[in-house]
Amino acid sequence: MTRDILEFIANDLNLYIVRDEVRSIEHEIKTGETDFTADIDGEEYRFIHEIEIWDIYVDAIKETVEECYTGQLDWWIAIDWEETAENCLQDGYGHTFATYDGVEHEVTIDGDLYHAFRIY
């Protein structure tokens, strides 16, 4: 697990490795967290496990639409949120989750796929 995280930070992100930050990521994964944030060399990243990302994405799309169109959507209008999310996914997950730069990273840690997004 440690090696996967170290390689991701050094090779994919090209950032300085801080052992405490690596331990923090390991701790989140070992405790079963599937959606968490981590500081890496002064930047903040959100990690979302592959098994959870679609449901989290659908919720994010729903929240965005409801916030943007508050008062404009009548309560009786039925929206297929799964289909709406599929339509929005053409830009990938990064457009929604990577609020800093829109870039999505994929990293396999201890055999599990995580999507990582810079959020600050």
Secondary structure, 3 states (H helix, E strand, C coil): CHHHHHHHHHHHCCCCCCHHHHHHHHHHHHCCCCEEEEEECCEEEEEEEHHHHHHHHHHHHHHHHHHHCCCCCCCCCCCCHHHHHHHHHHHCCHHHHCCCCCCEEEEEECCEEEEEEECC
